[in-house]
Amino acid sequence: MRNALKNVETAFVCLLIISICIYAYRCRTVIISQRPFSACFNSSIDLDAMRYMIHSFDKVMNEYNIMHWIEGGTLLGALRYGDIIPWDHDGDFGYLLADRAKVVKVVVPVLKNKYNISVDPLKPTEMKYKGLIVDLYIYKARVTDPGMLTRAVPTQPEVLEKYFDIAKSLILPTTRCMFAGRLVNCPSQSEEVLRWRFRYTYNMTFPYKLKCWLPWNYVRVHQIKVKT
């Protein structure tokens, strides 16, 4: 009995130390970056703003018949929760480099009435609204293997960038899937895309934000219902 209590006490102390370390790290990051301390979970206001951005971009891209798809955490949220992952603080789309000129010419002017959109050729396109971001990643066929798509504008160190390459057949032709009550463009094989993209964590409810590993947040993460 004493051993059991001792083990519980040890586990509690370890959790407490981990929590303090994570919190201290977050505070340090906030001080250095001068950005506000964000919570693990999105507020209802932020969730609505993100849905609005994602639906708006999808609608305008379809109006101009430009191929695109939700990806990353946004796609994972659509398949797993039918919505934004409660602890995902940005949106993710992909589109083709061949369509970039058209996006800049016709889509950006329409969306600029609502959002702050960056179109720097050396950076991924971003939509910003109420302090939130939707990343618009640009893809092209890999030179050495046209059957693979690779990011046209790298966002990671070269050694990591290869993990974002993906078979074109998993993405194209795009299809439609439900996201937050509306149909949006998705990869042709969304499940396989996610298994490839999140190959080490796909079968886990894995909150990749450090702040979500605080014990009280981690418990809540695992209480959120997954789509069946």
TIBA-590770 format. One line per 4 residues: for each residue x, y, z of N, C-alpha, C. Coordinates in Angstrom, 2 decimals. Layout:
<atoms>
X/Y/Z/X/Y/Z/X/Y/Z | ...
</atoms>
This chain:
<atoms>
0.83/-1.20/0.00/0.00/0.00/0.00/0.87/1.26/0.00 | 1.91/1.21/0.88/2.82/2.36/0.96/3.55/2.59/-0.36 | 3.93/1.48/-0.99/4.62/1.58/-2.28/3.72/2.20/-3.35 | 2.43/1.80/-3.31/1.47/2.34/-4.27/1.30/3.85/-4.08
1.18/4.26/-2.80/1.04/5.69/-2.50/2.28/6.46/-2.91 | 3.42/5.83/-2.68/4.68/6.48/-3.05/4.78/6.66/-4.56 | 4.31/5.65/-5.30/4.32/5.74/-6.76/3.40/6.86/-7.26 | 2.23/6.97/-6.61/1.28/8.03/-6.96/1.89/9.40/-6.68
2.52/9.53/-5.52/3.16/10.79/-5.15/4.28/11.15/-6.14 | 5.06/10.15/-6.51/6.16/10.38/-7.46/5.62/10.84/-8.81 | 4.55/10.17/-9.27/3.94/10.53/-10.55/3.39/11.96/-10.50 | 2.76/12.30/-9.37/2.19/13.64/-9.22/3.29/14.70/-9.25
4.38/14.44/-8.54/5.50/15.38/-8.51/6.10/15.55/-9.90 | 6.23/14.44/-10.63/6.78/14.49/-11.99/5.89/15.33/-12.90 | 4.57/15.11/-12.80/3.63/15.89/-13.60/3.70/17.37/-13.26 | 3.83/17.65/-11.97/3.91/19.03/-11.52/5.17/19.71/-12.07
6.29/19.00/-12.02/7.55/19.54/-12.53/7.46/19.78/-14.04 | 6.88/18.80/-14.76/6.72/18.94/-16.21/5.85/20.14/-16.53 | 4.75/20.30/-15.79/3.83/21.41/-16.01/4.53/22.75/-15.80 | 5.31/22.83/-14.72/6.03/24.07/-14.42/7.04/24.38/-15.53
7.73/23.35/-16.00/8.72/23.54/-17.07/8.06/24.04/-18.36 | 6.93/23.41/-18.72/6.22/23.82/-19.93/5.72/25.25/-19.80 | 5.16/25.56/-18.64/4.62/26.91/-18.41/5.76/27.93/-18.46 | 6.90/27.59/-17.86/8.06/28.50/-17.87/8.56/28.72/-19.30
8.58/27.63/-20.07/9.02/27.74/-21.47/8.08/28.64/-22.25 | 6.78/28.47/-22.04/5.80/29.30/-22.73/5.96/30.77/-22.36 | 6.17/31.03/-21.07/6.36/32.42/-20.62/7.60/33.03/-21.27 | 8.67/32.24/-21.33/9.91/32.71/-21.96/9.67/33.03/-23.43
8.94/32.16/-24.13/8.64/32.37/-25.54/7.83/33.64/-25.75 | 6.85/33.86/-24.87/6.01/35.05/-24.96/6.85/36.31/-24.77 | 7.75/36.28/-23.81/8.60/37.45/-23.52/9.51/37.76/-24.70 | 10.13/36.71/-25.28/11.07/36.91/-26.39/10.34/37.37/-27.65
9.23/36.71/-27.97/8.51/37.02/-29.21/7.58/38.21/-29.08 | 7.28/38.61/-27.83/6.35/39.70/-27.54/4.97/39.42/-28.11 | 4.61/38.15/-28.19/3.27/37.76/-28.62/2.44/37.38/-27.41 | 1.13/37.54/-27.51/0.29/37.19/-26.36/0.34/35.70/-26.06
0.15/35.36/-24.82/0.14/33.95/-24.39/-1.17/33.33/-24.85 | -1.10/32.40/-25.80/-2.31/31.79/-26.33/-2.64/30.51/-25.57 | -3.91/30.24/-25.43/-4.36/29.06/-24.70/-4.23/27.83/-25.58 | -4.37/26.66/-24.97/-4.35/25.42/-25.74/-5.53/25.38/-26.71
-6.71/25.71/-26.21/-7.93/25.58/-27.00/-8.37/26.92/-27.58 | -8.89/26.88/-28.81/-9.42/28.08/-29.44/-10.68/28.55/-28.73 | -10.88/29.85/-28.70/-12.14/30.39/-28.20/-13.21/30.19/-29.27 | -14.47/30.30/-28.90/-15.56/30.15/-29.88/-15.48/31.24/-30.94
-15.01/32.42/-30.56/-14.86/33.52/-31.52/-13.79/33.18/-32.55 | -12.66/32.65/-32.09/-11.59/32.27/-33.00/-12.01/31.11/-33.91 | -12.74/30.16/-33.36/-13.22/29.03/-34.17/-14.11/29.53/-35.30 | -15.03/30.45/-34.99/-15.92/30.99/-36.01/-15.14/31.76/-37.08
-14.13/32.52/-36.65/-13.32/33.29/-37.60/-12.54/32.36/-38.53 | -12.01/31.27/-37.97/-11.27/30.30/-38.79/-12.19/29.61/-39.80 | -13.36/29.21/-39.34/-14.33/28.57/-40.26/-14.68/29.53/-41.40 | -14.88/30.78/-41.05/-15.25/31.80/-42.03/-14.15/31.95/-43.08
-12.89/32.01/-42.65/-11.78/32.13/-43.59/-11.68/30.92/-44.51 | -11.77/29.73/-43.91/-11.63/28.50/-44.69/-12.76/28.35/-45.71 | -13.98/28.61/-45.28/-15.11/28.53/-46.20/-15.01/29.60/-47.29 | -14.57/30.81/-46.93/-14.47/31.90/-47.91/-13.44/31.58/-48.99
-12.27/31.10/-48.58/-11.23/30.79/-49.56/-11.68/29.67/-50.49 | -12.27/28.64/-49.93/-12.76/27.52/-50.74/-13.80/28.00/-51.75 | -14.70/28.87/-51.31/-15.77/29.37/-52.18/-15.21/30.17/-53.35 | -14.29/31.08/-53.07/-13.74/31.93/-54.13/-12.89/31.10/-55.10
-12.10/30.18/-54.59/-11.29/29.33/-55.46/-12.17/28.50/-56.39 | -13.29/28.01/-55.89/-14.21/27.24/-56.73/-14.91/28.12/-57.75 | -15.21/29.36/-57.37/-15.85/30.28/-58.32/-14.96/30.53/-59.53 | -13.65/30.53/-59.32/-12.70/30.75/-60.41/-12.10/29.44/-60.94
-12.69/28.33/-60.50/-12.30/27.00/-61.00/-10.80/26.74/-60.84 | -10.27/27.05/-59.65/-8.86/26.83/-59.36/-8.73/25.64/-58.41 | -7.91/24.68/-58.80/-7.73/23.47/-58.00/-7.07/23.80/-56.65 | -7.61/23.24/-55.59/-7.08/23.48/-54.24/-7.63/22.40/-53.32
-7.11/22.33/-52.11/-7.58/21.31/-51.16/-7.16/21.71/-49.74 | -7.97/21.32/-48.77/-7.55/21.50/-47.38/-6.51/20.44/-47.07 | -5.59/20.76/-46.17/-4.55/19.80/-45.84/-4.12/19.96/-44.39 | -3.12/19.18/-44.00/-2.55/19.29/-42.66/-3.59/19.15/-41.55
-3.49/20.02/-40.57/-4.39/19.96/-39.42/-5.84/20.22/-39.79 | -6.07/21.02/-40.84/-7.45/21.30/-41.26/-8.11/20.05/-41.82 | -7.37/19.30/-42.63/-7.89/18.04/-43.17/-8.08/17.02/-42.06 | -7.14/16.95/-41.14/-7.26/16.04/-40.01/-8.50/16.37/-39.19
-8.75/17.65/-38.97/-9.93/18.07/-38.23/-11.22/17.69/-38.95 | -11.23/17.86/-40.29/-12.42/17.52/-41.07/-12.77/16.05/-40.94 | -11.76/15.18/-41.05/-12.02/13.74/-41.00/-12.26/13.23/-39.59 | -11.56/13.80/-38.62/-11.64/13.28/-37.26/-12.76/13.91/-36.44
-13.00/15.21/-36.65/-14.00/15.92/-35.84/-15.10/16.57/-36.67 | -14.93/16.58/-38.00/-15.91/17.27/-38.84/-15.80/18.77/-38.72 | -14.69/19.26/-38.19/-14.55/20.69/-37.87/-13.07/20.98/-37.61 | -12.80/22.17/-37.12/-11.43/22.52/-36.73/-11.04/21.71/-35.50
-9.81/21.22/-35.47/-9.30/20.60/-34.25/-9.29/21.68/-33.18 | -9.88/21.43/-32.02/-10.04/22.49/-31.01/-8.75/23.16/-30.59 | -7.61/22.50/-30.76/-6.33/23.12/-30.36/-5.47/23.50/-31.57 | -6.05/23.49/-32.78/-5.31/23.90/-33.98/-5.57/25.39/-34.21
-4.52/26.18/-34.24/-4.68/27.64/-34.27/-4.47/28.25/-35.66 | -4.41/27.44/-36.70/-4.36/28.00/-38.05/-5.01/27.03/-39.03 | -5.28/27.53/-40.23/-5.87/26.70/-41.28/-4.82/26.37/-42.33 | -5.07/25.33/-43.12/-4.09/24.88/-44.12/-4.79/24.52/-45.43
-4.32/25.12/-46.52/-4.76/24.77/-47.87/-3.53/24.47/-48.72 | -3.73/23.70/-49.77/-2.71/23.51/-50.78/-3.28/23.89/-52.14 | -2.42/24.39/-53.03/-2.81/24.60/-54.43/-1.55/24.50/-55.29 | -1.71/24.50/-56.60/-0.60/24.23/-57.50/0.12/25.50/-57.96
1.42/25.37/-58.13/2.23/26.50/-58.59/1.72/27.02/-59.94 | 1.22/26.12/-60.78/0.71/26.53/-62.09/-0.45/27.51/-61.98 | -1.13/27.51/-60.83/-2.28/28.40/-60.63/-1.94/29.65/-59.81 | -0.68/29.79/-59.42/-0.34/30.91/-58.54/-0.63/32.27/-59.19
-0.29/32.42/-60.47/-0.52/33.70/-61.14/-2.00/34.05/-61.15 | -2.85/33.05/-61.37/-4.29/33.29/-61.38/-4.79/33.63/-59.98 | -4.24/32.96/-58.98/-4.63/33.26/-57.59/-4.29/34.72/-57.27 | -3.09/35.14/-57.64/-2.66/36.52/-57.36/-3.51/37.53/-58.15
-3.86/37.17/-59.39/-4.57/38.11/-60.26/-6.04/38.26/-59.91 | -6.73/37.14/-59.62/-8.18/37.24/-59.44/-8.68/36.91/-58.04 | -8.00/35.99/-57.34/-8.49/35.59/-56.02/-8.08/36.59/-54.94 | -6.81/36.98/-54.96/-6.31/37.91/-53.93/-7.09/39.22/-53.92
-7.37/39.86/-55.09/-8.14/41.11/-55.05/-9.52/40.95/-54.42 | -10.17/39.81/-54.66/-11.48/39.57/-54.06/-11.38/39.43/-52.54 | -10.41/38.64/-52.09/-10.29/38.36/-50.66/-9.65/39.50/-49.88 | -8.93/40.40/-50.58/-8.29/41.51/-49.88/-9.31/42.46/-49.25
-10.55/42.40/-49.73/-11.59/43.22/-49.12/-11.89/42.78/-47.69 | -11.57/41.51/-47.39/-11.87/40.95/-46.06/-10.61/40.65/-45.25 | -9.55/40.23/-45.94/-8.39/39.70/-45.23/-7.10/40.41/-45.64 | -6.12/40.29/-44.77/-4.76/40.71/-45.11/-4.07/39.50/-45.73
-3.70/39.59/-47.01/-3.11/38.45/-47.71/-1.70/38.81/-48.19 | -0.74/37.97/-47.85/0.63/38.18/-48.30/0.87/37.37/-49.58 | 1.56/37.97/-50.54/1.84/37.28/-51.80/3.33/37.37/-52.14 | 4.17/37.37/-51.14/5.62/37.37/-51.34/6.02/36.09/-52.07
6.70/36.20/-53.25/7.05/34.99/-54.03/8.01/34.06/-53.31 | 8.70/34.56/-52.28/9.66/33.73/-51.55/9.06/33.11/-50.29 | 7.78/33.38/-50.05/7.13/32.85/-48.85/5.79/32.23/-49.22 | 5.27/31.30/-48.40/3.93/30.78/-48.64/2.91/31.91/-48.52
1.85/31.82/-49.29/0.79/32.81/-49.18/0.06/32.61/-47.86 | -0.30/33.72/-47.22/-1.03/33.66/-45.95/-2.25/34.57/-46.00 | -3.34/34.10/-45.40/-4.51/34.94/-45.15/-4.56/35.22/-43.66 | -4.72/36.49/-43.30/-4.79/36.85/-41.88/-6.09/37.58/-41.61
-6.70/37.22/-40.48/-7.99/37.80/-40.12/-8.17/37.70/-38.61 | -8.35/38.83/-37.97/-8.57/38.88/-36.52/-7.47/38.14/-35.74 | -6.23/38.30/-36.21/-5.10/37.69/-35.52/-4.89/36.22/-35.83 | -5.69/35.66/-36.73/-5.60/34.24/-37.10/-5.03/34.11/-38.51
-4.48/32.95/-38.81/-3.81/32.74/-40.10/-4.31/31.47/-40.78 | -4.51/31.55/-42.09/-4.70/30.36/-42.93/-3.51/30.32/-43.89 | -2.73/29.25/-43.83/-1.57/29.09/-44.70/-2.00/28.47/-46.02 | -1.52/29.04/-47.11/-1.86/28.56/-48.45/-0.58/28.03/-49.10
-0.34/26.74/-48.96/0.90/26.13/-49.44/0.84/25.86/-50.94 | 1.95/26.12/-51.61/2.02/25.98/-53.06/2.82/24.73/-53.41 | 2.27/23.90/-54.29/2.92/22.64/-54.67/3.25/22.61/-56.16 | 4.29/21.85/-56.48/4.67/21.61/-57.87/5.14/20.16/-57.99
5.21/19.66/-59.22/5.72/18.31/-59.44/7.21/18.29/-59.15 | 7.66/17.23/-58.48/9.09/17.09/-58.20/9.83/16.85/-59.52 | 10.93/17.56/-59.72/11.69/17.48/-60.99/12.16/16.05/-61.25 | 12.64/15.38/-60.23/13.19/14.03/-60.42/12.12/12.95/-60.43
10.89/13.32/-60.06/9.80/12.33/-60.02/8.48/13.07/-60.16 | 7.98/13.26/-61.40/6.76/14.03/-61.64/5.52/13.45/-60.95 | 5.60/12.21/-60.49/4.47/11.61/-59.79/4.36/12.06/-58.34 | 5.34/12.85/-57.89/5.33/13.36/-56.52/5.14/14.87/-56.53
4.37/15.37/-55.57/4.23/16.82/-55.38/5.16/17.26/-54.26 | 5.80/18.39/-54.46/6.68/18.95/-53.44/6.33/20.42/-53.25 | 6.60/20.96/-52.10/6.27/22.37/-51.86/7.17/23.26/-52.71 | 6.53/24.18/-53.44/7.27/25.08/-54.32/8.00/26.16/-53.53
7.46/26.50/-52.36/8.09/27.48/-51.48/8.37/26.78/-50.16 | 9.60/26.35/-49.92/9.91/25.60/-48.70/9.58/26.39/-47.44 | 9.13/25.68/-46.42/8.80/26.31/-45.14/9.62/25.72/-44.01 | 10.39/24.67/-44.30/11.17/23.98/-43.29/12.62/23.84/-43.77
13.55/23.52/-42.87/14.91/23.19/-43.31/14.88/22.05/-44.33 | 15.84/22.03/-45.23/15.84/21.07/-46.34/15.71/19.62/-45.86 | 16.34/19.29/-44.73/16.31/17.92/-44.24/14.89/17.51/-43.84 | 14.04/18.49/-43.46/12.67/18.19/-43.06/11.67/18.34/-44.20
12.04/19.14/-45.20/11.10/19.47/-46.26/10.63/18.23/-47.03 | 11.47/17.21/-47.14/11.11/16.00/-47.89/9.89/15.30/-47.29 | 9.63/15.52/-46.00/8.49/14.87/-45.36/7.16/15.46/-45.82 | 7.21/16.58/-46.54/5.99/17.18/-47.05/5.72/16.78/-48.50
6.66/16.09/-49.13/6.43/15.56/-50.47/5.37/14.46/-50.39 | 4.53/14.39/-51.42/3.45/13.41/-51.37/3.07/12.98/-52.79 | 2.61/11.76/-52.93/2.21/11.25/-54.25/1.06/12.07/-54.82 | 1.21/12.51/-56.06/0.18/13.32/-56.70/-1.16/12.58/-56.75
-1.11/11.26/-56.91/-2.34/10.47/-57.02/-3.16/10.47/-55.74 | -2.54/10.79/-54.61/-3.28/10.88/-53.34/-4.04/12.20/-53.23 | -3.59/13.20/-53.99/-4.19/14.54/-53.91/-5.18/14.79/-55.05 | -4.76/14.45/-56.27/-5.54/14.80/-57.46/-6.13/13.57/-58.12
-7.33/13.69/-58.70/-8.19/14.88/-58.69/-8.82/15.08/-57.31 | -9.10/16.32/-56.96/-9.68/16.59/-55.65/-11.14/16.16/-55.61 | -11.63/16.01/-54.41/-13.03/15.66/-54.20/-13.61/16.64/-53.17 | -14.79/16.37/-52.68/-15.41/17.25/-51.69/-15.64/16.47/-50.40
-15.46/17.15/-49.28/-15.73/16.53/-47.98/-16.33/17.58/-47.05 | -16.95/17.11/-45.99/-17.64/18.01/-45.08/-16.67/18.62/-44.08 | -16.75/19.94/-43.94/-15.94/20.65/-42.95/-16.80/21.74/-42.33 | -17.05/21.62/-41.04/-17.80/22.64/-40.29/-19.13/22.96/-40.96
-19.84/21.92/-41.38/-21.19/22.10/-41.91/-21.28/22.41/-43.39 | -20.15/22.52/-44.09/-20.17/22.80/-45.52/-19.18/21.90/-46.25 | -19.45/21.68/-47.54/-18.52/20.90/-48.35/-17.37/21.79/-48.82 | -16.16/21.27/-48.71/-14.97/21.98/-49.18/-14.12/21.01/-50.00
-13.16/21.53/-50.74/-12.28/20.68/-51.54/-11.29/19.92/-50.67 | -11.17/18.63/-50.94/-10.27/17.75/-50.18/-9.46/16.89/-51.16 | -8.36/16.30/-50.71/-7.60/15.38/-51.57/-8.45/14.19/-51.98 | -8.06/13.56/-53.08/-8.83/12.41/-53.58/-8.82/11.25/-52.59
-7.72/11.10/-51.84/-7.62/10.02/-50.86/-7.18/10.62/-49.51 | -8.11/11.31/-48.89/-7.79/12.08/-47.68/-7.20/11.22/-46.57 | -7.78/10.04/-46.37/-7.30/9.17/-45.29/-5.84/8.78/-45.50 | -5.50/8.44/-46.74/-4.13/8.04/-47.04/-3.17/9.22/-46.95
-3.65/10.39/-47.33/-2.83/11.60/-47.20/-2.46/11.83/-45.74 | -3.43/11.68/-44.86/-3.18/11.90/-43.43/-2.27/10.83/-42.85 | -2.46/9.60/-43.29/-1.58/8.52/-42.80/-0.13/8.78/-43.22 | 0.03/9.39/-44.39/1.38/9.71/-44.85/1.93/10.93/-44.13
1.11/11.96/-44.02/1.58/13.21/-43.43/1.87/13.08/-41.93 | 0.98/12.37/-41.24/1.15/12.18/-39.79/1.51/10.73/-39.50 | 2.50/10.25/-40.20/2.81/8.81/-40.20/3.16/8.26/-38.82 | 3.67/9.10/-37.93/4.08/8.62/-36.61/3.02/8.85/-35.54
2.03/9.67/-35.83/1.06/10.03/-34.78/-0.39/9.89/-35.23 | -0.63/9.38/-36.45/-1.99/9.39/-36.99/-2.99/8.65/-36.11 | -2.61/7.55/-35.52/-3.54/6.76/-34.71/-3.60/7.21/-33.26 | -3.01/8.36/-32.97/-3.03/8.89/-31.61/-3.75/10.24/-31.60
-4.40/10.55/-30.49/-4.89/11.91/-30.28/-3.71/12.67/-29.71 | -2.98/13.32/-30.60/-1.67/13.87/-30.24/-1.70/15.39/-30.30 | -1.83/16.06/-29.16/-1.82/17.53/-29.17/-0.39/18.04/-29.30 | -0.02/18.47/-30.50/1.37/18.79/-30.77/1.79/20.15/-30.20
0.84/20.91/-29.65/1.19/22.17/-29.00/1.63/21.88/-27.56 | 2.79/22.41/-27.17/3.32/22.15/-25.83/2.34/22.53/-24.74 | 1.63/23.64/-24.93/0.71/24.10/-23.89/-0.41/23.10/-23.64 | -0.68/22.24/-24.63/-1.74/21.24/-24.46/-1.28/20.04/-23.63
0.01/19.99/-23.31/0.52/18.88/-22.51/0.46/19.18/-21.02 | 0.00/20.36/-20.65/-0.29/20.60/-19.24/-1.40/19.63/-18.85 | -1.30/18.99/-17.69/-2.22/17.89/-17.34/-3.69/18.22/-17.52 | -4.12/19.43/-17.08/-5.54/19.77/-17.17/-5.99/19.94/-18.62
-5.08/20.37/-19.52/-5.41/20.45/-20.94/-5.40/19.07/-21.59 | -4.43/18.26/-21.22/-4.28/16.94/-21.83/-5.50/16.06/-21.56 | -6.03/16.16/-20.35/-7.24/15.40/-20.00/-8.40/15.85/-20.88 | -8.54/17.15/-21.06/-9.65/17.68/-21.87/-9.52/17.26/-23.33
-8.29/17.23/-23.84/-8.04/16.79/-25.22/-8.66/15.42/-25.46 | -8.48/14.52/-24.51/-8.94/13.14/-24.68/-10.42/12.96/-24.34 | -11.08/14.04/-23.91/-12.51/13.97/-23.66/-13.33/14.41/-24.86 | -12.66/15.03/-25.84/-13.36/15.52/-27.03/-13.69/14.35/-27.95
-14.94/14.29/-28.37/-15.40/13.14/-29.16/-14.87/13.19/-30.59 | -14.45/12.03/-31.05/-13.98/11.85/-32.42/-15.14/11.35/-33.27 | -15.18/11.75/-34.56/-16.23/11.26/-35.47/-16.17/9.75/-35.58 | -17.33/9.12/-35.69/-17.38/7.67/-35.89/-18.03/7.35/-37.23
</atoms>
